[in-house]
């Protein structure tokens, strides 16, 4: 499934990987639950929660795809230990969403919501990072349904589960709370370079206050 994405081979490419990862030449399909059916007439993207104007902001599919489009070249590191190197992702920068629907000054985290109520929490700074992108394309082609069409979040500096497939909205939060996998034993932050895979590895300050 997917397109070959390796830009190097052998020891040179392996040296770019976070600890514990292996180079992946294709793009395996990994997700929990069924692949949702895309219905463009019902689809909308929402920004809500601690917004600067206390309002909810919504875009239809046509409106969202009309937002400024860009591409970034970034790796994808899956917690199952495969890594894709040098993929080109096309879509809407996460920073664009923060600019047109800004969070309140007190916002510190986001919860990214996807189909079937799936969610993933991120620090606001990770969501706002330069290469974080709400992707519609990979290597110049539309994402397939299995890989998240019509929209998936890519946050290259974190493990791939922190960037859900089939994204439908972003909630701004003034305090952290765990998302779907974080409630089921995955690390609250998910930095692959620090091998933050599981919640038992968390240190004080890594997770929400009890």
C-alpha positions, 0 to 999 in steps of 0.5 A: 500500500502507498508509494515508496518514500525512501530517499536513501538506503543502507546505513546512511538512511538508518542513521537518520532514524530515531532509536528503535526504528527501522526504515520502511520502503512502503507505507503500511496501513495501520489503524484502529476500527473500520475505514470511514466512508467519506460523504462530502456533503456532510463533512465539516472541519470544526475549531472550537473550545478555548477560541479567542472569540469564544466562537466555533468556526466551521468549514465545509469540505470545499471551503477547507480545500480552498484554504492556502495549500503548501507542501512539506518534506517530513519523515513519519515515525510509527510507534510500531517501529517503522519509519518512512523517510522524506515523504512530501505532504501537501495540505493546510499548515496547522499554523494557518488554522491558528491564524484564521481561528486563533486560540485564547491566550490561556490555551496550552493544548489541542485535542485533535478529533477524528471520525468515530470520536477518535482523539489525540492530544498535543501541546499547542507548540507541537501543533503550531510547529513549522512542519505540522500539516493537515495533509490531503496529499502525499507525494503529489497524490490525494491520500487514499481512504486507508491512509486518512483521506480526506484529511490527516494530521502529520506532526513529524516531531512526534510519533505518527499516532499523535497525528490522527487520520480522518480528522474532523476538528481541533479543540483548543484547551486550557489544560491537558487531557489524554486522547484515545491512545493516551488513555490506553497506555501510550505516552502523553507526549510521544517524542520518537527521539526520546522513545516516549512510547508508553505511559509508564515511561512518563516523568513528572510534567509529561502528563495531565495533572491528576 
